[in-house]
Amino acid sequence: MTPRHPLVRLLPPWGRDVDEALQREAVADLLGVAVDELDAIRMGPRYHYRPLAGTKPDGRERRILAPSPALKKLQRRFLDAYLVDQEVHPAAMAFRPGGSTLAHALPHARSRLIAAVDLRDFFESTRGGRVARWLAAQGWDREATRILMRLCVFRDALPQGAPTSPGLSNLVNRRLDERLDGLARRTGGVYTRYGDDLAFSWPDERLPGGFTASVEDVLARSGYEVQPRKGWRVGAARDGFEIVGLVLAGDGRVRVPRALRWRAALLRWRAALVGDPATTRRARGLAGYLKMVDRAPRTR
């Protein structure tokens, strides 16, 4: 997809010699800063991260890195002015316009066998070298890549908490999605990915021989590994298999678990009782999500 920023359109195809001054100007104009400010992005104290404590479902520490206001502002500009215009693989259902957990689950709603797996430390395992190669492939020269890497990468990984990380994770994983989609298609199956959640499904109830090992080999080549706490989940849709919190009915429909409906009812009651704006927003958001799932058409 052609970037919408006028200076970025002037960039030559990958592999040609590029005028460094033009690229620095393109980066600066893209971010809405003076050219001299680019050096501050690379080395200035205003552009930093603040670690936030958290806990993962398996009890391990969740490492959230909150960018400083100045850094976050530039990351959002890069996201809105450039990253959102870049093409991702159709199987990637998160962090993109039109993507959702529903879009991730629906392609598997009529399948007889589903295999799902989560990736371990998804953002931390998306290494800076892969981001640099993706930027170079878009036509950015070495100096521009260094600046954009400083903007989007921290300690050789995508920082969980930066606005740019979700979109970049889709873009650098396009080749990974192509390989996994190819594996699924060659065995008559379907593949989708929602962030670190991978799902495969087939019209019969037999898992292709060696399939999970082949997937793990492809993942390893991109620096990922399966979340050991969960491992592979394999089952039939008719048994109420869950994908990202949605239950497959086996007849082309998906539904939300009963526990989530109870949670929505309690949240609605609390919002009416307390009147807190934040609680009201959460209640409305969850109600809208339930309505979206309930109104979703069946998969044919």
Secondary structure, 3 states (H helix, E strand, C coil): CCCCCHHHHCCCCCCCCCCHHHHHHHHHHHHCCCCCHHHHHHHCCCCCEEEECCECCCCCECCEEEECHHHHHHHHHHHHHCHHHCCCCCCECCCCCCCCHHHHHHHHCCCCEEEEEEECCHHHHCEHHHHHHHHHHCCCCHHHHHHHHHHHCECCECCCCCCHHHHHHHHHCHHHHHHHHHHHHHCCCEEEEECCEEEEEECCCCCCCCHHHHHHHHHHHCCCCECCCCCCEEECHHHCCEECCEEECCCCCEECCHHHHHHHHHHHHHHHHHCCHHHHHHHHHHHHHHHHHHCCCCCC
